[in-house]
Amino acid sequence: MRVLYLLNISNPDRLSADSGWIFADLLAPALANAGAEVTVAAPAAAGDARCGFHQTKVPGTKYRARFSADIDELVALIRAEKPDAVVANQVEEAPAIRTALLEAGSDAVLAGYCHYLPFSFSGGGQLLLDPSLNDAGLGRPVLLAFAAGLAACDRVMVHSSTAASWTSAAAARMTVDLGDRLRVVPAPRDGRLVRDPSSPRNRPDAGAIGIYNHRLYAHYGTEQFVDLARELSASGTVRLRVMDLFGNRRAARTGLDDSPERMRDQLAALPHVQVVSDRGDRVRYKNLLAEARFGIAPFRPGCPWSMSVIDCQGMGLPVISPRLGWLAEHIDSELCFTTPAEAVALAERLATDDEFHALHAKRAHASTADFAPALIAARYLEALS
């Protein structure tokens, strides 16, 4: 099977912070191992030497990535690659890709990968626009473009059962019949970030470290994490390590949303909180995780998946989490909380109770076993067939 993988990259200057690129970089070689011929069209190459690469422009903003597809370029690319399947990592681009397939005379299967959902649902079933995609009232146009993308696809792939439920419900509200086109295909875990939970661990003398390795956007619920960080700092049992994944971002990105910089400064000012950077180095990132005792999930309501949670779990780090979205589906219920007091109690128990920690370290590690790239590649190819 010849697969053309169309990938938008929002962080070309810090690829290690771009989950879409990391997933493609892990998946493309696994697809090649399974016998597929893969070409990645993106601003930066992904995969290995067996994978083709077509360089595309970096979209100036997240909105251009959704509304400025170059159909002429797509037609030329499809004619050159002659794919059996095209994967659109930006679902909103699917109508333009369908148009290009028509003009190129291609009958390739068009699969949309719902890497990011521009909506979530409240506990009462109300559809909520994602605030990160609602600048200048663009949230509803993005939602409608997403629905148009779903309608244009032969296959719709989502990360999780939670994402499948939300996507089906949103599609139905916008009169898009997904029929039997929806597939749950999780993202691959990074084999470089896998460690036997029974292996010897570094345990710093200064106390247990809880790590928060998520993007610091406000829409990730970072303000709630700042409040939790204050309470954990006051407890004195746990030190916090917060990852600054972005470093210095481009002006086009900070102009739309400067919350990561603001949240970073607030966290850095708290006692017993260390803000660190992996500087884009996956070995350094692994070492920073390896020194931690447990992870903390984001407070993001519309969370269909979290690469950073899987990173922690693959390393044998239990992750405590609010009962939200996919997090409540995937993380052990014993580690989910509803109040800050419950979160502090869980963190302190993981820091001090070795038996409780060892049990959940094993469970966390085991929960990622089905996300090995070879297994995910097989599910991908099944979905595209």
C-alpha positions as CSV (number, residue, x, y, z in Angstrom):
1,M,0.0,0.0,0.0
2,R,1.3,3.5,-0.9
3,V,0.4,5.9,1.9
4,L,0.6,9.7,1.5
5,Y,0.7,11.3,5.0
6,L,-0.2,15.0,5.1
7,L,1.1,16.5,8.3
8,N,0.7,20.0,9.7
9,I,3.5,21.0,12.1
10,S,2.8,23.9,14.4
11,N,6.2,23.9,16.2
12,P,8.9,23.5,13.5
13,D,11.5,25.1,15.8
14,R,10.8,22.6,18.6
15,L,9.7,19.3,17.0
16,S,9.9,17.5,20.3
17,A,6.9,19.6,21.5
18,D,4.8,18.7,18.4
19,S,2.9,15.6,19.2
20,G,1.6,15.2,15.6
21,W,5.2,15.2,14.3
22,I,6.4,12.7,16.9
23,F,3.5,10.4,16.1
24,A,4.3,10.5,12.4
25,D,8.0,10.0,13.1
26,L,7.2,6.9,15.1
27,L,4.5,5.6,12.8
28,A,6.1,6.0,9.4
29,P,8.9,3.5,10.0
30,A,6.5,1.1,11.6
31,L,4.3,1.3,8.5
32,A,7.3,0.7,6.3
33,N,8.2,-2.3,8.4
34,A,4.7,-3.6,7.7
35,G,5.3,-3.3,3.9
36,A,3.8,0.1,3.2
37,E,5.4,2.7,1.0
38,V,5.1,6.0,3.0
39,T,5.6,9.6,1.9
40,V,5.3,12.3,4.5
41,A,4.3,15.8,3.3
42,A,5.2,18.2,6.1
43,P,7.3,21.3,6.9
44,A,9.9,18.9,8.4
45,A,10.8,15.3,7.6
46,A,9.5,12.4,9.7
47,G,10.3,8.7,9.7
48,D,13.5,7.2,8.4
49,A,15.5,6.8,5.1
50,R,12.9,4.5,3.7
51,C,10.2,7.1,3.9
52,G,9.7,9.7,1.2
53,F,9.5,13.4,2.1
54,H,7.8,16.4,0.4
55,Q,8.4,19.7,2.2
56,T,5.5,22.0,2.7
57,K,5.3,25.5,4.1
58,V,4.8,26.2,7.8
59,P,1.4,27.7,8.3
60,G,1.6,31.1,9.9
61,T,-1.1,30.3,12.5
62,K,-3.3,27.4,13.5
63,Y,-6.1,29.0,11.5
64,R,-4.1,29.1,8.3
65,A,-3.5,25.3,8.8
66,R,-7.2,24.9,8.6
67,F,-8.3,27.4,6.0
68,S,-5.5,27.8,3.5
69,A,-4.9,24.5,1.7
70,D,-3.1,24.7,-1.6
71,I,-5.1,22.6,-4.0
72,D,-2.7,23.0,-6.8
73,E,0.1,21.6,-4.7
74,L,-2.1,18.8,-3.5
75,V,-3.0,17.8,-7.1
76,A,0.7,17.8,-8.1
77,L,1.6,15.7,-5.1
78,I,-1.1,13.2,-5.6
79,R,-0.2,12.8,-9.3
80,A,3.5,12.3,-8.4
81,E,3.0,9.9,-5.5
82,K,0.0,7.9,-6.9
83,P,-1.1,6.9,-3.3
84,D,-3.6,4.1,-2.4
85,A,-4.4,6.0,0.7
86,V,-4.1,9.7,1.9
87,V,-4.0,10.5,5.6
88,A,-5.1,14.0,6.5
89,N,-3.8,14.9,9.9
90,Q,-5.7,18.2,9.8
91,V,-9.3,17.0,9.2
92,E,-10.4,20.5,8.2
93,E,-8.3,20.1,5.0
94,A,-10.2,17.0,3.9
95,P,-12.6,18.8,1.5
96,A,-9.6,20.4,-0.3
97,I,-7.9,17.0,-0.5
98,R,-11.0,15.4,-1.8
99,T,-11.1,18.1,-4.5
100,A,-7.5,17.4,-5.3
101,L,-8.1,13.7,-5.6
102,L,-11.0,14.4,-8.0
103,E,-8.9,16.7,-10.2
104,A,-6.0,14.2,-10.1
105,G,-8.2,11.3,-11.1
106,S,-7.3,9.4,-8.0
107,D,-9.5,6.8,-6.2
108,A,-7.2,6.8,-3.1
109,V,-8.9,6.2,0.2
110,L,-9.0,9.5,2.2
111,A,-8.6,9.1,5.9
112,G,-8.9,11.9,8.4
113,Y,-7.0,11.5,11.6
114,C,-8.7,13.5,14.4
115,H,-5.5,14.5,16.2
116,Y,-7.2,17.5,17.8
117,L,-10.9,18.0,18.4
118,P,-12.1,21.6,18.2
119,F,-14.9,20.9,20.8
120,S,-15.7,19.0,23.9
121,F,-18.9,18.1,25.8
122,S,-20.0,19.3,29.2
123,G,-21.3,16.8,31.8
124,G,-24.8,17.7,30.7
125,G,-24.1,17.0,27.0
126,Q,-23.6,20.6,25.9
127,L,-21.3,21.0,22.9
128,L,-18.5,23.4,23.9
129,L,-16.2,25.2,21.4
130,D,-12.5,24.8,22.1
131,P,-11.3,28.2,23.4
132,S,-7.9,27.8,21.8
133,L,-9.6,27.9,18.4
134,N,-12.1,30.7,19.1
135,D,-10.1,33.8,18.5
136,A,-12.2,36.6,16.9
137,G,-15.2,34.2,16.9
138,L,-13.5,31.6,14.6
139,G,-14.5,28.7,16.8
140,R,-17.8,28.0,15.0
141,P,-16.2,28.3,11.5
142,V,-13.5,25.8,12.7
143,L,-16.2,23.5,14.0
144,L,-18.1,23.6,10.7
145,A,-14.9,23.1,8.7
146,F,-14.2,20.0,10.9
147,A,-17.7,18.7,10.1
148,A,-17.1,19.3,6.4
149,G,-13.9,17.3,6.8
150,L,-15.6,14.4,8.4
151,A,-18.1,14.4,5.5
152,A,-15.3,14.3,3.0
153,C,-13.4,11.3,4.5
154,D,-13.7,7.6,3.6
155,R,-12.3,6.8,7.1
156,V,-12.3,8.8,10.3
157,M,-9.7,7.8,12.8
158,V,-9.7,8.9,16.4
159,H,-7.4,8.3,19.4
160,S,-9.8,6.8,21.9
161,S,-13.3,5.7,22.8
162,T,-13.9,9.1,24.4
163,A,-12.9,10.8,21.2
164,A,-15.1,8.4,19.1
165,S,-18.1,9.2,21.3
166,W,-17.5,13.0,21.1
167,T,-16.9,12.9,17.4
168,S,-20.0,10.8,16.7
169,A,-22.1,13.1,18.8
170,A,-20.8,16.3,17.2
171,A,-21.2,14.8,13.7
172,A,-24.8,13.8,14.4
173,R,-25.6,17.3,15.6
174,M,-24.3,18.7,12.3
175,T,-26.1,16.1,10.2
176,V,-23.0,14.3,9.2
177,D,-23.6,10.5,9.0
178,L,-20.4,8.7,9.8
179,G,-21.9,5.3,9.2
180,D,-19.2,2.6,9.6
181,R,-16.3,5.0,8.7
182,L,-15.2,5.7,12.3
183,R,-12.1,3.8,13.6
184,V,-10.3,4.0,17.0
185,V,-6.6,4.0,16.3
186,P,-4.5,5.2,19.3
187,A,-1.3,7.0,18.8
188,P,2.0,5.1,19.1
189,R,4.1,5.3,22.3
190,D,7.8,6.3,22.0
191,G,9.9,3.2,22.5
192,R,12.7,5.5,23.8
193,L,10.5,6.4,26.7
194,V,9.8,2.9,28.0
195,R,11.3,1.6,31.2
196,D,10.7,-1.5,33.3
197,P,8.9,-0.2,36.4
198,S,10.8,-2.7,38.6
199,S,14.2,-1.3,37.5
200,P,16.3,0.6,40.0
201,R,15.3,4.3,40.2
202,N,17.0,7.5,41.1
203,R,15.3,8.9,44.2
204,P,16.5,12.4,45.0
205,D,17.3,13.0,48.7
206,A,15.4,16.3,48.6
207,G,12.1,14.6,48.3
208,A,9.8,13.0,45.7
209,I,9.3,14.8,42.4
210,G,5.9,15.1,40.7
211,I,6.3,16.1,37.1
212,Y,4.0,18.1,34.9
213,N,5.1,17.6,31.3
214,H,2.3,19.3,29.3
215,R,1.9,22.4,27.2
216,L,1.2,25.4,29.4
217,Y,-1.6,26.8,27.4
218,A,-4.5,28.2,29.4
219,H,-6.9,25.9,27.6
220,Y,-5.1,22.9,29.1
221,G,-6.4,24.1,32.5
222,T,-3.0,25.3,33.5
223,E,-4.5,27.9,35.9
224,Q,-6.1,25.0,37.9
225,F,-2.7,23.3,37.9
226,V,-1.1,26.5,39.3
227,D,-3.6,26.4,42.1
228,L,-2.8,22.7,42.8
229,A,0.9,23.5,42.6
230,R,0.5,26.1,45.4
231,E,-1.2,23.4,47.6
232,L,1.4,20.8,46.9
233,S,4.2,23.2,47.6
234,A,2.6,24.0,50.9
235,S,2.4,20.3,51.8
236,G,6.2,20.0,51.9
237,T,6.1,16.4,50.9
238,V,6.4,16.8,47.1
239,R,8.6,18.9,44.8
240,L,7.2,19.8,41.4
241,R,9.1,19.8,38.1
242,V,7.3,21.6,35.3
243,M,8.4,21.2,31.7
244,D,8.8,24.3,29.6
245,L,8.3,22.4,26.3
246,F,8.2,25.4,23.9
247,G,11.1,27.6,24.9
248,N,11.0,30.9,22.9
249,R,8.0,30.8,20.5
250,R,7.5,32.6,17.2
251,A,5.8,36.0,17.4
252,A,3.0,34.7,15.3
253,R,2.2,32.2,17.9
254,T,2.6,34.3,21.1
255,G,0.5,37.0,19.4
256,L,-2.5,34.7,19.4
257,D,-1.9,33.2,22.8
258,D,0.8,34.2,25.3
259,S,-0.6,32.1,28.1
260,P,2.3,29.6,28.1
261,E,4.7,32.3,28.9
262,R,2.5,33.8,31.6
263,M,1.8,30.4,33.2
264,R,5.5,29.6,33.1
265,D,6.4,32.7,35.0
266,Q,3.7,32.1,37.6
267,L,4.9,28.6,38.2
268,A,8.5,29.6,38.4
269,A,7.7,32.0,41.2
270,L,6.3,29.3,43.5
271,P,8.4,27.7,46.1
272,H,9.4,24.0,45.6
273,V,8.6,24.3,41.9
274,Q,11.3,23.9,39.3
275,V,10.7,24.9,35.7
276,V,13.0,23.0,33.3
277,S,13.5,22.6,29.6
278,D,14.5,19.5,27.7
279,R,16.0,21.8,25.0
280,G,14.4,19.6,22.4
281,D,16.6,16.6,23.4
282,R,14.7,13.4,23.9
283,V,17.5,11.9,26.0
284,R,17.4,14.8,28.4
285,Y,13.6,14.6,28.5
286,K,13.8,10.9,29.4
287,N,16.3,11.6,32.2
288,L,14.0,14.3,33.6
289,L,11.1,11.9,33.6
290,A,13.3,9.2,35.2
291,E,14.0,11.3,38.2
292,A,10.3,11.8,38.9
293,R,8.2,9.7,41.3
294,F,4.8,10.3,39.5
295,G,3.2,12.5,36.8
296,I,0.3,14.9,36.9
297,A,-2.3,15.0,34.0
298,P,-3.6,18.3,32.6
299,F,-6.9,19.8,33.6
300,R,-8.0,20.1,30.0
301,P,-11.7,19.3,29.6
302,G,-11.5,18.4,25.9
303,C,-8.8,15.9,26.2
304,P,-9.1,13.0,23.7
305,W,-5.5,11.8,24.2
306,S,-2.3,13.0,25.9
307,M,1.1,12.0,24.6
308,S,2.7,13.4,27.8
309,V,0.6,11.1,30.0
310,I,1.7,8.1,27.9
311,D,5.3,9.2,28.1
312,C,5.1,9.1,31.9
313,Q,3.3,5.8,32.0
314,G,5.7,4.1,29.6
315,M,8.4,5.1,32.0
316,G,6.6,3.5,34.9
317,L,5.4,6.7,36.4
318,P,1.9,6.6,37.9
319,V,-0.2,9.6,36.8
320,I,-2.7,11.4,39.0
321,S,-5.6,13.0,37.0
322,P,-8.8,15.0,37.2
323,R,-11.8,12.9,36.1
324,L,-12.0,14.5,32.7
325,G,-12.5,13.1,29.1
326,W,-10.1,10.4,28.0
327,L,-8.1,10.8,31.2
328,A,-10.9,9.3,33.2
329,E,-11.2,6.5,30.6
330,H,-7.6,5.6,30.6
331,I,-6.0,6.3,34.0
332,D,-6.6,4.0,36.9
333,S,-9.7,5.1,38.8
334,E,-7.7,5.0,42.1
335,L,-5.5,7.8,40.8
336,C,-8.3,10.1,39.6
337,F,-9.5,13.0,41.8
338,T,-12.3,15.5,41.8
339,T,-11.0,18.0,44.4
340,P,-7.6,19.6,45.1
341,A,-7.5,18.0,48.5
342,E,-7.9,14.5,46.9
343,A,-5.1,15.4,44.5
344,V,-2.8,16.4,47.3
345,A,-3.6,13.2,49.2
346,L,-2.8,11.1,46.1
347,A,0.4,12.9,45.5
348,E,1.5,12.5,49.1
349,R,0.6,8.8,49.1
350,L,2.6,8.1,45.9
351,A,5.5,10.0,47.4
352,T,5.6,8.0,50.6
353,D,3.8,4.7,50.2
354,D,6.2,2.4,48.3
355,E,3.8,-0.5,48.0
356,F,1.0,1.7,46.6
357,H,3.5,3.4,44.2
358,A,4.9,0.0,43.0
359,L,1.4,-1.3,42.2
360,H,0.5,1.8,40.2
361,A,3.9,2.0,38.5
362,K,3.3,-1.5,37.1
363,R,-0.3,-0.7,36.0
364,A,0.8,2.5,34.4
365,H,3.5,0.8,32.4
366,A,1.2,-2.1,31.3
367,S,-1.5,0.4,30.2
368,T,0.8,1.5,27.3
369,A,1.8,-2.0,26.0
370,D,-0.9,-2.0,23.2
371,F,0.5,1.3,21.9
372,A,3.8,-0.1,20.5
373,P,4.4,1.3,17.0
374,A,4.2,-2.1,15.3
375,L,0.8,-2.8,16.8
376,I,-0.5,0.7,16.0
377,A,0.8,0.4,12.4
378,A,-1.2,-2.8,11.9
379,R,-4.3,-1.1,13.2
380,Y,-3.6,1.9,10.9
381,L,-3.3,-0.3,7.8
382,E,-6.4,-2.2,8.7
383,A,-8.3,1.1,9.0
384,L,-7.0,2.2,5.6
385,S,-7.9,-1.1,3.8
